[in-house]
Amino acid sequence: MPFALLGLQHERTRAERDAAAERRGQGLMRELQALQLALLSGGPDPASLARVALLSEGEAGADPVLQEIIAAISLRARVELALHASPSCGQSREIASRPWTWPE
């Protein structure tokens, strides 16, 4: 019985889960903005990438709408991490910057 009570004490309410997810989402957006600024001024900072990686996983909240928003932000973060972890990152950016034309 004491273990059941201990488990109940650690269970977070919906409001607490939503608040944690909102803080995570806001932190992730700040880190993505910092990463964007770093890219404009030369390259990603490894510490910033580590913070993005840390924040890309975690509480998604109890509210279904908040869960969707957090999932979209987290997906964007994972895409950025994949882009900057790739050895051919420079080449893929060069190809992506070329104008697209219809094949002949």
Secondary structure, DSSP 8 states (H G I E B T S, - for coil): -HHHHHHHHH---HHHHHHHHHHHHHHHHHHHHHHHHHHHTTS--HHHHHHHHHHTSS---SSHHHHHHHHHHHHHHHHHHHHHH-TTHHHHHHHHHS------
